[in-house]
């Protein structure tokens, strides 16, 4: 595993296993969904047809530069997921505080 700036680079199959959730590995359409996710994760630097034709059946011929882009996309996805969970938690806490807050009883 290569590491850049202390964080591991991400292989395409690993990215797909983590973030492609609409279709299971081995199911019809999984590879196409993976390619769409990889195109988006590489911020459009690598297009669907390029990934499909040039990266190999299991993405073993992916360019090295794609690994860094996938690492960044993975970090952004992790942040998004974490913030979404945090937002839900904050909303729940605020609702409970509002129920018991003396100020809210006055309004």
ABEGO torsion letter per residue (X at the ends): XBBBGGBBBBBAAAAAAAABAABBBGBBGAAAAAAAAAAAAAGGABBAAAAAAAAEAAGAABBAAAAAAAAAAAAAAAAAAAAAAAAAAAAAAAAAAAAABAAAAAX
